[in-house]
Amino acid sequence: EPTGNLDEQTAAQVLPALLSLTRARATTVLVVTHDPSLARGADRVLELREGKLLQASAAPGRRAGAS
């Protein structure tokens, strides 16, 4: 949980920084979080519950698997 112990201002800077790094280096970052607002900023979201995949979705306006 990359934003778990951060204040709101700092937490809001984490996802843009991660996305910038992943695009600059053409790589993937896997983020595990319970924060829906952080998840909404991702390119793709996989929702798990009790060890089972409930849903896989692309962010609005993006295709699943697209970067």
N, CA, C, O and CB atoms as a CASP TS submission, in Angstrom:
PFRMAT TS
TARGET T0000
AUTHOR 0000-0000-0000
METHOD Language model
MODEL 1
PARENT N/A
ATOM      1  N   GLU     1       0.842  -1.171   0.000  1.00  0.00           N
ATOM      2  CA  GLU     1       0.000   0.000   0.000  1.00  0.00           C
ATOM      3  C   GLU     1       0.892   1.240   0.000  1.00  0.00           C
ATOM      4  O   GLU     1       1.294   1.713   1.063  1.00  0.00           O
ATOM      5  CB  GLU     1      -0.961  -0.005   1.218  1.00  0.00           C
ATOM      6  N   PRO     2       1.198   1.761  -1.164  1.00  0.00           N
ATOM      7  CA  PRO     2       2.161   2.857  -1.261  1.00  0.00           C
ATOM      8  C   PRO     2       1.723   4.160  -0.597  1.00  0.00           C
ATOM      9  O   PRO     2       2.559   5.014  -0.300  1.00  0.00           O
ATOM     10  CB  PRO     2       2.448   3.123  -2.687  1.00  0.00           C
ATOM     11  N   THR     3       0.422   4.320  -0.362  1.00  0.00           N
ATOM     12  CA  THR     3      -0.045   5.564   0.252  1.00  0.00           C
ATOM     13  C   THR     3      -0.622   5.350   1.645  1.00  0.00           C
ATOM     14  O   THR     3      -1.185   6.276   2.228  1.00  0.00           O
ATOM     15  CB  THR     3      -1.085   6.214  -0.630  1.00  0.00           C
ATOM     16  N   GLY     4      -0.493   4.162   2.177  1.00  0.00           N
ATOM     17  CA  GLY     4      -1.125   3.788   3.437  1.00  0.00           C
ATOM     18  C   GLY     4      -0.853   4.703   4.622  1.00  0.00           C
ATOM     19  O   GLY     4      -1.760   4.959   5.414  1.00  0.00           O
ATOM     20  N   ASN     5       0.352   5.195   4.762  1.00  0.00           N
ATOM     21  CA  ASN     5       0.698   6.011   5.927  1.00  0.00           C
ATOM     22  C   ASN     5       1.059   7.440   5.552  1.00  0.00           C
ATOM     23  O   ASN     5       1.775   8.119   6.287  1.00  0.00           O
ATOM     24  CB  ASN     5       1.848   5.382   6.675  1.00  0.00           C
ATOM     25  N   LEU     6       0.565   7.891   4.416  1.00  0.00           N
ATOM     26  CA  LEU     6       0.892   9.243   3.951  1.00  0.00           C
ATOM     27  C   LEU     6      -0.273  10.195   4.177  1.00  0.00           C
ATOM     28  O   LEU     6      -1.432   9.781   4.215  1.00  0.00           O
ATOM     29  CB  LEU     6       1.273   9.225   2.465  1.00  0.00           C
ATOM     30  N   ASP     7       0.048  11.476   4.327  1.00  0.00           N
ATOM     31  CA  ASP     7      -1.016  12.476   4.387  1.00  0.00           C
ATOM     32  C   ASP     7      -1.626  12.617   2.986  1.00  0.00           C
ATOM     33  O   ASP     7      -1.027  12.183   2.002  1.00  0.00           O
ATOM     34  CB  ASP     7      -0.470  13.859   4.911  1.00  0.00           C
ATOM     35  N   GLU     8      -2.805  13.217   2.899  1.00  0.00           N
ATOM     36  CA  GLU     8      -3.538  13.299   1.628  1.00  0.00           C
ATOM     37  C   GLU     8      -2.752  13.990   0.518  1.00  0.00           C
ATOM     38  O   GLU     8      -2.762  13.539  -0.628  1.00  0.00           O
ATOM     39  CB  GLU     8      -4.838  14.029   1.838  1.00  0.00           C
ATOM     40  N   GLN     9      -2.075  15.077   0.853  1.00  0.00           N
ATOM     41  CA  GLN     9      -1.312  15.819  -0.154  1.00  0.00           C
ATOM     42  C   GLN     9      -0.203  14.977  -0.750  1.00  0.00           C
ATOM     43  O   GLN     9      -0.041  14.937  -1.970  1.00  0.00           O
ATOM     44  CB  GLN     9      -0.725  17.081   0.451  1.00  0.00           C
ATOM     45  N   THR    10       0.549  14.314   0.081  1.00  0.00           N
ATOM     46  CA  THR    10       1.649  13.473  -0.397  1.00  0.00           C
ATOM     47  C   THR    10       1.108  12.257  -1.144  1.00  0.00           C
ATOM     48  O   THR    10       1.646  11.883  -2.186  1.00  0.00           O
ATOM     49  CB  THR    10       2.538  13.023   0.780  1.00  0.00           C
ATOM     50  N   ALA    11       0.053  11.642  -0.624  1.00  0.00           N
ATOM     51  CA  ALA    11      -0.548  10.482  -1.275  1.00  0.00           C
ATOM     52  C   ALA    11      -1.011  10.820  -2.689  1.00  0.00           C
ATOM     53  O   ALA    11      -0.889   9.994  -3.594  1.00  0.00           O
ATOM     54  CB  ALA    11      -1.725   9.960  -0.448  1.00  0.00           C
ATOM     55  N   ALA    12      -1.536  12.019  -2.887  1.00  0.00           N
ATOM     56  CA  ALA    12      -2.021  12.430  -4.209  1.00  0.00           C
ATOM     57  C   ALA    12      -0.884  12.551  -5.219  1.00  0.00           C
ATOM     58  O   ALA    12      -1.136  12.558  -6.423  1.00  0.00           O
ATOM     59  CB  ALA    12      -2.763  13.760  -4.108  1.00  0.00           C
ATOM     60  N   GLN    13       0.342  12.644  -4.764  1.00  0.00           N
ATOM     61  CA  GLN    13       1.494  12.766  -5.657  1.00  0.00           C
ATOM     62  C   GLN    13       2.088  11.410  -6.043  1.00  0.00           C
ATOM     63  O   GLN    13       2.878  11.324  -6.983  1.00  0.00           O
ATOM     64  CB  GLN    13       2.560  13.618  -5.004  1.00  0.00           C
ATOM     65  N   VAL    14       1.715  10.366  -5.332  1.00  0.00           N
ATOM     66  CA  VAL    14       2.336   9.058  -5.540  1.00  0.00           C
ATOM     67  C   VAL    14       1.981   8.442  -6.892  1.00  0.00           C
ATOM     68  O   VAL    14       2.886   8.067  -7.637  1.00  0.00           O
ATOM     69  CB  VAL    14       1.925   8.117  -4.434  1.00  0.00           C
ATOM     70  N   LEU    15       0.706   8.324  -7.231  1.00  0.00           N
ATOM     71  CA  LEU    15       0.333   7.664  -8.480  1.00  0.00           C
ATOM     72  C   LEU    15       0.878   8.394  -9.706  1.00  0.00           C
ATOM     73  O   LEU    15       1.426   7.736 -10.590  1.00  0.00           O
ATOM     74  CB  LEU    15      -1.177   7.558  -8.578  1.00  0.00           C
ATOM     75  N   PRO    16       0.758   9.711  -9.806  1.00  0.00           N
ATOM     76  CA  PRO    16       1.354  10.380 -10.968  1.00  0.00           C
ATOM     77  C   PRO    16       2.860  10.123 -11.086  1.00  0.00           C
ATOM     78  O   PRO    16       3.383   9.981 -12.192  1.00  0.00           O
ATOM     79  CB  PRO    16       1.099  11.879 -10.889  1.00  0.00           C
ATOM     80  N   ALA    17       3.544  10.064  -9.958  1.00  0.00           N
ATOM     81  CA  ALA    17       4.985   9.787  -9.983  1.00  0.00           C
ATOM     82  C   ALA    17       5.246   8.365 -10.479  1.00  0.00           C
ATOM     83  O   ALA    17       6.138   8.148 -11.300  1.00  0.00           O
ATOM     84  CB  ALA    17       5.603   9.986  -8.578  1.00  0.00           C
ATOM     85  N   LEU    18       4.474   7.397  -9.986  1.00  0.00           N
ATOM     86  CA  LEU    18       4.631   6.019 -10.443  1.00  0.00           C
ATOM     87  C   LEU    18       4.330   5.885 -11.935  1.00  0.00           C
ATOM     88  O   LEU    18       5.075   5.230 -12.664  1.00  0.00           O
ATOM     89  CB  LEU    18       3.721   5.091  -9.643  1.00  0.00           C
ATOM     90  N   LEU    19       3.250   6.500 -12.385  1.00  0.00           N
ATOM     91  CA  LEU    19       2.889   6.427 -13.805  1.00  0.00           C
ATOM     92  C   LEU    19       3.950   7.068 -14.683  1.00  0.00           C
ATOM     93  O   LEU    19       4.273   6.545 -15.749  1.00  0.00           O
ATOM     94  CB  LEU    19       1.542   7.102 -14.046  1.00  0.00           C
ATOM     95  N   SER    20       4.488   8.180 -14.249  1.00  0.00           N
ATOM     96  CA  SER    20       5.545   8.853 -15.000  1.00  0.00           C
ATOM     97  C   SER    20       6.777   7.958 -15.132  1.00  0.00           C
ATOM     98  O   SER    20       7.348   7.836 -16.215  1.00  0.00           O
ATOM     99  CB  SER    20       5.922  10.176 -14.322  1.00  0.00           C
ATOM    100  N   LEU    21       7.175   7.345 -14.044  1.00  0.00           N
ATOM    101  CA  LEU    21       8.332   6.449 -14.071  1.00  0.00           C
ATOM    102  C   LEU    21       8.098   5.236 -14.965  1.00  0.00           C
ATOM    103  O   LEU    21       8.979   4.851 -15.734  1.00  0.00           O
ATOM    104  CB  LEU    21       8.668   5.990 -12.663  1.00  0.00           C
ATOM    105  N   THR    22       6.917   4.637 -14.867  1.00  0.00           N
ATOM    106  CA  THR    22       6.654   3.443 -15.674  1.00  0.00           C
ATOM    107  C   THR    22       6.654   3.771 -17.160  1.00  0.00           C
ATOM    108  O   THR    22       7.151   2.989 -17.970  1.00  0.00           O
ATOM    109  CB  THR    22       5.318   2.815 -15.280  1.00  0.00           C
ATOM    110  N   ARG    23       6.104   4.916 -17.518  1.00  0.00           N
ATOM    111  CA  ARG    23       6.092   5.299 -18.940  1.00  0.00           C
ATOM    112  C   ARG    23       7.492   5.662 -19.431  1.00  0.00           C
ATOM    113  O   ARG    23       7.867   5.299 -20.546  1.00  0.00           O
ATOM    114  CB  ARG    23       5.137   6.485 -19.166  1.00  0.00           C
ATOM    115  N   ALA    24       8.259   6.364 -18.621  1.00  0.00           N
ATOM    116  CA  ALA    24       9.612   6.757 -19.002  1.00  0.00           C
ATOM    117  C   ALA    24      10.515   5.535 -19.179  1.00  0.00           C
ATOM    118  O   ALA    24      11.406   5.537 -20.028  1.00  0.00           O
ATOM    119  CB  ALA    24      10.205   7.701 -17.952  1.00  0.00           C
ATOM    120  N   ARG    25      10.284   4.504 -18.387  1.00  0.00           N
ATOM    121  CA  ARG    25      11.128   3.303 -18.443  1.00  0.00           C
ATOM    122  C   ARG    25      10.473   2.148 -19.187  1.00  0.00           C
ATOM    123  O   ARG    25      11.039   1.057 -19.261  1.00  0.00           O
ATOM    124  CB  ARG    25      11.478   2.858 -17.047  1.00  0.00           C
ATOM    125  N   ALA    26       9.273   2.382 -19.743  1.00  0.00           N
ATOM    126  CA  ALA    26       8.531   1.349 -20.478  1.00  0.00           C
ATOM    127  C   ALA    26       8.443   0.044 -19.681  1.00  0.00           C
ATOM    128  O   ALA    26       8.824  -1.027 -20.154  1.00  0.00           O
ATOM    129  CB  ALA    26       9.196   1.085 -21.839  1.00  0.00           C
ATOM    130  N   THR    27       7.933   0.172 -18.467  1.00  0.00           N
ATOM    131  CA  THR    27       7.823  -0.985 -17.580  1.00  0.00           C
ATOM    132  C   THR    27       6.455  -0.990 -16.907  1.00  0.00           C
ATOM    133  O   THR    27       5.649  -0.083 -17.114  1.00  0.00           O
ATOM    134  CB  THR    27       8.951  -0.976 -16.518  1.00  0.00           C
ATOM    135  N   THR    28       6.206  -1.996 -16.118  1.00  0.00           N
ATOM    136  CA  THR    28       4.943  -2.148 -15.405  1.00  0.00           C
ATOM    137  C   THR    28       5.194  -2.096 -13.906  1.00  0.00           C
ATOM    138  O   THR    28       6.208  -2.598 -13.420  1.00  0.00           O
ATOM    139  CB  THR    28       4.245  -3.470 -15.795  1.00  0.00           C
ATOM    140  N   VAL    29       4.271  -1.488 -13.180  1.00  0.00           N
ATOM    141  CA  VAL    29       4.324  -1.473 -11.723  1.00  0.00           C
ATOM    142  C   VAL    29       3.015  -2.064 -11.212  1.00  0.00           C
ATOM    143  O   VAL    29       1.931  -1.667 -11.641  1.00  0.00           O
ATOM    144  CB  VAL    29       4.556  -0.018 -11.164  1.00  0.00           C
ATOM    145  N   LEU    30       3.128  -2.993 -10.312  1.00  0.00           N
ATOM    146  CA  LEU    30       1.967  -3.588  -9.667  1.00  0.00           C
ATOM    147  C   LEU    30       1.793  -2.930  -8.306  1.00  0.00           C
ATOM    148  O   LEU    30       2.701  -2.947  -7.475  1.00  0.00           O
ATOM    149  CB  LEU    30       2.120  -5.136  -9.532  1.00  0.00           C
ATOM    150  N   VAL    31       0.615  -2.348  -8.087  1.00  0.00           N
ATOM    151  CA  VAL    31       0.326  -1.664  -6.831  1.00  0.00           C
ATOM    152  C   VAL    31      -0.846  -2.376  -6.163  1.00  0.00           C
ATOM    153  O   VAL    31      -1.886  -2.594  -6.784  1.00  0.00           O
ATOM    154  CB  VAL    31       0.008  -0.144  -7.065  1.00  0.00           C
ATOM    155  N   VAL    32      -0.672  -2.729  -4.915  1.00  0.00           N
ATOM    156  CA  VAL    32      -1.748  -3.338  -4.132  1.00  0.00           C
ATOM    157  C   VAL    32      -2.246  -2.278  -3.166  1.00  0.00           C
ATOM    158  O   VAL    32      -1.467  -1.686  -2.420  1.00  0.00           O
ATOM    159  CB  VAL    32      -1.264  -4.633  -3.368  1.00  0.00           C
ATOM    160  N   THR    33      -3.560  -2.043  -3.187  1.00  0.00           N
ATOM    161  CA  THR    33      -4.113  -0.996  -2.335  1.00  0.00           C
ATOM    162  C   THR    33      -5.561  -1.294  -1.956  1.00  0.00           C
ATOM    163  O   THR    33      -6.266  -2.022  -2.654  1.00  0.00           O
ATOM    164  CB  THR    33      -4.023   0.356  -3.036  1.00  0.00           C
ATOM    165  N   HIS    34      -5.984  -0.714  -0.838  1.00  0.00           N
ATOM    166  CA  HIS    34      -7.389  -0.727  -0.443  1.00  0.00           C
ATOM    167  C   HIS    34      -8.020   0.639  -0.726  1.00  0.00           C
ATOM    168  O   HIS    34      -9.190   0.859  -0.411  1.00  0.00           O
ATOM    169  CB  HIS    34      -7.533  -1.097   1.058  1.00  0.00           C
ATOM    170  N   ASP    35      -7.262   1.541  -1.309  1.00  0.00           N
ATOM    171  CA  ASP    35      -7.711   2.918  -1.554  1.00  0.00           C
ATOM    172  C   ASP    35      -8.324   3.033  -2.947  1.00  0.00           C
ATOM    173  O   ASP    35      -7.594   3.040  -3.939  1.00  0.00           O
ATOM    174  CB  ASP    35      -6.533   3.915  -1.401  1.00  0.00           C
ATOM    175  N   PRO    36      -9.654   3.123  -3.041  1.00  0.00           N
ATOM    176  CA  PRO    36     -10.314   3.206  -4.351  1.00  0.00           C
ATOM    177  C   PRO    36      -9.868   4.409  -5.181  1.00  0.00           C
ATOM    178  O   PRO    36      -9.811   4.318  -6.408  1.00  0.00           O
ATOM    179  CB  PRO    36     -11.808   3.263  -4.163  1.00  0.00           C
ATOM    180  N   SER    37      -9.552   5.529  -4.540  1.00  0.00           N
ATOM    181  CA  SER    37      -9.132   6.698  -5.309  1.00  0.00           C
ATOM    182  C   SER    37      -7.768   6.461  -5.958  1.00  0.00           C
ATOM    183  O   SER    37      -7.526   6.950  -7.062  1.00  0.00           O
ATOM    184  CB  SER    37      -9.082   7.943  -4.407  1.00  0.00           C
ATOM    185  N   LEU    38      -6.893   5.739  -5.314  1.00  0.00           N
ATOM    186  CA  LEU    38      -5.605   5.390  -5.903  1.00  0.00           C
ATOM    187  C   LEU    38      -5.815   4.409  -7.056  1.00  0.00           C
ATOM    188  O   LEU    38      -5.204   4.557  -8.115  1.00  0.00           O
ATOM    189  CB  LEU    38      -4.658   4.784  -4.836  1.00  0.00           C
ATOM    190  N   ALA    39      -6.660   3.427  -6.859  1.00  0.00           N
ATOM    191  CA  ALA    39      -6.932   2.433  -7.899  1.00  0.00           C
ATOM    192  C   ALA    39      -7.547   3.074  -9.142  1.00  0.00           C
ATOM    193  O   ALA    39      -7.245   2.660 -10.262  1.00  0.00           O
ATOM    194  CB  ALA    39      -7.863   1.345  -7.360  1.00  0.00           C
ATOM    195  N   ARG    40      -8.393   4.063  -8.964  1.00  0.00           N
ATOM    196  CA  ARG    40      -9.032   4.727 -10.114  1.00  0.00           C
ATOM    197  C   ARG    40      -8.019   5.395 -11.035  1.00  0.00           C
ATOM    198  O   ARG    40      -8.302   5.587 -12.218  1.00  0.00           O
ATOM    199  CB  ARG    40     -10.035   5.765  -9.629  1.00  0.00           C
ATOM    200  N   GLY    41      -6.860   5.747 -10.528  1.00  0.00           N
ATOM    201  CA  GLY    41      -5.849   6.395 -11.347  1.00  0.00           C
ATOM    202  C   GLY    41      -4.997   5.433 -12.161  1.00  0.00           C
ATOM    203  O   GLY    41      -4.188   5.865 -12.982  1.00  0.00           O
ATOM    204  N   ALA    42      -5.170   4.138 -11.942  1.00  0.00           N
ATOM    205  CA  ALA    42      -4.350   3.140 -12.629  1.00  0.00           C
ATOM    206  C   ALA    42      -4.875   2.863 -14.035  1.00  0.00           C
ATOM    207  O   ALA    42      -6.039   3.121 -14.339  1.00  0.00           O
ATOM    208  CB  ALA    42      -4.306   1.841 -11.822  1.00  0.00           C
ATOM    209  N   ASP    43      -3.997   2.335 -14.884  1.00  0.00           N
ATOM    210  CA  ASP    43      -4.391   1.961 -16.242  1.00  0.00           C
ATOM    211  C   ASP    43      -5.316   0.751 -16.246  1.00  0.00           C
ATOM    212  O   ASP    43      -6.195   0.635 -17.100  1.00  0.00           O
ATOM    213  CB  ASP    43      -3.159   1.672 -17.088  1.00  0.00           C
ATOM    214  N   ARG    44      -5.114  -0.139 -15.297  1.00  0.00           N
ATOM    215  CA  ARG    44      -5.911  -1.360 -15.229  1.00  0.00           C
ATOM    216  C   ARG    44      -6.092  -1.734 -13.764  1.00  0.00           C
ATOM    217  O   ARG    44      -5.167  -1.595 -12.963  1.00  0.00           O
ATOM    218  CB  ARG    44      -5.238  -2.524 -16.026  1.00  0.00           C
ATOM    219  N   VAL    45      -7.295  -2.212 -13.413  1.00  0.00           N
ATOM    220  CA  VAL    45      -7.607  -2.567 -12.025  1.00  0.00           C
ATOM    221  C   VAL    45      -8.134  -4.002 -11.981  1.00  0.00           C
ATOM    222  O   VAL    45      -9.050  -4.367 -12.718  1.00  0.00           O
ATOM    223  CB  VAL    45      -8.650  -1.575 -11.412  1.00  0.00           C
ATOM    224  N   LEU    46      -7.541  -4.795 -11.112  1.00  0.00           N
ATOM    225  CA  LEU    46      -8.017  -6.148 -10.843  1.00  0.00           C
ATOM    226  C   LEU    46      -8.530  -6.165  -9.417  1.00  0.00           C
ATOM    227  O   LEU    46      -7.795  -5.836  -8.485  1.00  0.00           O
ATOM    228  CB  LEU    46      -6.888  -7.223 -11.061  1.00  0.00           C
ATOM    229  N   GLU    47      -9.775  -6.543  -9.241  1.00  0.00           N
ATOM    230  CA  GLU    47     -10.359  -6.558  -7.903  1.00  0.00           C
ATOM    231  C   GLU    47     -10.442  -7.993  -7.400  1.00  0.00           C
ATOM    232  O   GLU    47     -11.044  -8.858  -8.035  1.00  0.00           O
ATOM    233  CB  GLU    47     -11.760  -5.899  -7.903  1.00  0.00           C
ATOM    234  N   LEU    48      -9.825  -8.224  -6.247  1.00  0.00           N
ATOM    235  CA  LEU    48      -9.816  -9.551  -5.636  1.00  0.00           C
ATOM    236  C   LEU    48     -10.606  -9.536  -4.336  1.00  0.00           C
ATOM    237  O   LEU    48     -10.589  -8.554  -3.594  1.00  0.00           O
ATOM    238  CB  LEU    48      -8.374 -10.026  -5.381  1.00  0.00           C
ATOM    239  N   ARG    49     -11.290 -10.628  -4.076  1.00  0.00           N
ATOM    240  CA  ARG    49     -11.963 -10.789  -2.787  1.00  0.00           C
ATOM    241  C   ARG    49     -11.870 -12.249  -2.383  1.00  0.00           C
ATOM    242  O   ARG    49     -12.242 -13.140  -3.147  1.00  0.00           O
ATOM    243  CB  ARG    49     -13.454 -10.318  -2.854  1.00  0.00           C
ATOM    244  N   GLU    50     -11.374 -12.488  -1.182  1.00  0.00           N
ATOM    245  CA  GLU    50     -11.202 -13.843  -0.648  1.00  0.00           C
ATOM    246  C   GLU    50     -10.422 -14.723  -1.618  1.00  0.00           C
ATOM    247  O   GLU    50     -10.747 -15.895  -1.809  1.00  0.00           O
ATOM    248  CB  GLU    50     -12.567 -14.477  -0.347  1.00  0.00           C
ATOM    249  N   GLY    51      -9.383 -14.140  -2.233  1.00  0.00           N
ATOM    250  CA  GLY    51      -8.500 -14.899  -3.108  1.00  0.00           C
ATOM    251  C   GLY    51      -9.030 -15.167  -4.497  1.00  0.00           C
ATOM    252  O   GLY    51      -8.405 -15.902  -5.262  1.00  0.00           O
ATOM    253  N   LYS    52     -10.180 -14.584  -4.847  1.00  0.00           N
ATOM    254  CA  LYS    52     -10.767 -14.820  -6.170  1.00  0.00           C
ATOM    255  C   LYS    52     -10.890 -13.503  -6.934  1.00  0.00           C
ATOM    256  O   LYS    52     -11.200 -12.460  -6.358  1.00  0.00           O
ATOM    257  CB  LYS    52     -12.156 -15.500  -6.041  1.00  0.00           C
ATOM    258  N   LEU    53     -10.641 -13.571  -8.242  1.00  0.00           N
ATOM    259  CA  LEU    53     -10.761 -12.407  -9.101  1.00  0.00           C
ATOM    260  C   LEU    53     -12.232 -12.097  -9.316  1.00  0.00           C
ATOM    261  O   LEU    53     -12.967 -12.916  -9.867  1.00  0.00           O
ATOM    262  CB  LEU    53     -10.043 -12.634 -10.448  1.00  0.00           C
ATOM    263  N   LEU    54     -12.666 -10.912  -8.882  1.00  0.00           N
ATOM    264  CA  LEU    54     -14.054 -10.494  -9.054  1.00  0.00           C
ATOM    265  C   LEU    54     -14.246  -9.724 -10.345  1.00  0.00           C
ATOM    266  O   LEU    54     -15.246  -9.892 -11.042  1.00  0.00           O
ATOM    267  CB  LEU    54     -14.502  -9.647  -7.879  1.00  0.00           C
ATOM    268  N   GLN    55     -13.268  -8.873 -10.656  1.00  0.00           N
ATOM    269  CA  GLN    55     -13.452  -7.958 -11.775  1.00  0.00           C
ATOM    270  C   GLN    55     -12.092  -7.502 -12.283  1.00  0.00           C
ATOM    271  O   GLN    55     -11.162  -7.280 -11.507  1.00  0.00           O
ATOM    272  CB  GLN    55     -14.318  -6.744 -11.361  1.00  0.00           C
ATOM    273  N   ALA    56     -11.996  -7.366 -13.601  1.00  0.00           N
ATOM    274  CA  ALA    56     -10.820  -6.765 -14.232  1.00  0.00           C
ATOM    275  C   ALA    56     -11.339  -5.665 -15.142  1.00  0.00           C
ATOM    276  O   ALA    56     -12.227  -5.900 -15.962  1.00  0.00           O
ATOM    277  CB  ALA    56      -9.956  -7.832 -15.034  1.00  0.00           C
ATOM    278  N   SER    57     -10.797  -4.481 -15.003  1.00  0.00           N
ATOM    279  CA  SER    57     -11.307  -3.383 -15.811  1.00  0.00           C
ATOM    280  C   SER    57     -10.211  -2.403 -16.150  1.00  0.00           C
ATOM    281  O   SER    57      -9.219  -2.274 -15.432  1.00  0.00           O
ATOM    282  CB  SER    57     -12.435  -2.673 -15.094  1.00  0.00           C
ATOM    283  N   ALA    58     -10.409  -1.710 -17.266  1.00  0.00           N
ATOM    284  CA  ALA    58      -9.513  -0.624 -17.662  1.00  0.00           C
ATOM    285  C   ALA    58     -10.062   0.658 -17.055  1.00  0.00           C
ATOM    286  O   ALA    58     -11.256   0.759 -16.770  1.00  0.00           O
ATOM    287  CB  ALA    58      -9.387  -0.509 -19.232  1.00  0.00           C
ATOM    288  N   ALA    59      -9.203   1.615 -16.863  1.00  0.00           N
ATOM    289  CA  ALA    59      -9.645   2.929 -16.385  1.00  0.00           C
ATOM    290  C   ALA    59     -10.576   3.525 -17.444  1.00  0.00           C
ATOM    291  O   ALA    59     -10.463   3.175 -18.619  1.00  0.00           O
ATOM    292  CB  ALA    59      -8.416   3.886 -16.102  1.00  0.00           C
ATOM    293  N   PRO    60     -11.492   4.417 -17.056  1.00  0.00           N
ATOM    294  CA  PRO    60     -12.388   5.044 -18.029  1.00  0.00           C
ATOM    295  C   PRO    60     -11.599   5.674 -19.167  1.00  0.00           C
ATOM    296  O   PRO    60     -10.630   6.399 -18.943  1.00  0.00           O
ATOM    297  CB  PRO    60     -13.265   6.101 -17.351  1.00  0.00           C
ATOM    298  N   GLY    61     -12.036   5.382 -20.407  1.00  0.00           N
ATOM    299  CA  GLY    61     -11.392   5.964 -21.577  1.00  0.00           C
ATOM    300  C   GLY    61     -10.155   5.202 -22.026  1.00  0.00           C
ATOM    301  O   GLY    61      -9.480   5.625 -22.965  1.00  0.00           O
ATOM    302  N   ARG    62      -9.844   4.089 -21.374  1.00  0.00           N
ATOM    303  CA  ARG    62      -8.676   3.290 -21.741  1.00  0.00           C
ATOM    304  C   ARG    62      -9.104   1.858 -21.999  1.00  0.00           C
ATOM    305  O   ARG    62     -10.100   1.396 -21.444  1.00  0.00           O
ATOM    306  CB  ARG    62      -7.594   3.344 -20.636  1.00  0.00           C
ATOM    307  N   ARG    63      -8.359   1.156 -22.834  1.00  0.00           N
ATOM    308  CA  ARG    63      -8.619  -0.257 -23.081  1.00  0.00           C
ATOM    309  C   ARG    63      -7.838  -1.090 -22.081  1.00  0.00           C
ATOM    310  O   ARG    63      -6.736  -0.711 -21.683  1.00  0.00           O
ATOM    311  CB  ARG    63      -8.245  -0.648 -24.530  1.00  0.00           C
ATOM    312  N   ALA    64      -8.395  -2.217 -21.673  1.00  0.00           N
ATOM    313  CA  ALA    64      -7.668  -3.129 -20.785  1.00  0.00           C
ATOM    314  C   ALA    64      -6.398  -3.582 -21.481  1.00  0.00           C
ATOM    315  O   ALA    64      -6.414  -3.963 -22.651  1.00  0.00           O
ATOM    316  CB  ALA    64      -8.546  -4.354 -20.387  1.00  0.00           C
ATOM    317  N   GLY    65      -5.296  -3.536 -20.742  1.00  0.00           N
ATOM    318  CA  GLY    65      -4.024  -3.959 -21.286  1.00  0.00           C
ATOM    319  C   GLY    65      -3.271  -2.863 -21.999  1.00  0.00           C
ATOM    320  O   GLY    65      -2.100  -3.048 -22.330  1.00  0.00           O
ATOM    321  N   ALA    66      -3.903  -1.719 -22.251  1.00  0.00           N
ATOM    322  CA  ALA    66      -3.237  -0.605 -22.933  1.00  0.00           C
ATOM    323  C   ALA    66      -2.442   0.209 -21.930  1.00  0.00           C
ATOM    324  O   ALA    66      -2.848   0.349 -20.776  1.00  0.00           O
ATOM    325  CB  ALA    66      -4.264   0.294 -23.663  1.00  0.00           C
ATOM    326  N   SER    67      -1.327   0.739 -22.360  1.00  0.00           N
ATOM    327  CA  SER    67      -0.525   1.587 -21.471  1.00  0.00           C
ATOM    328  C   SER    67      -0.377   2.953 -22.071  1.00  0.00           C
ATOM    329  O   SER    67       0.264   3.821 -21.478  1.00  0.00           O
ATOM    330  CB  SER    67       0.854   0.974 -21.206  1.00  0.00           C
TER
END
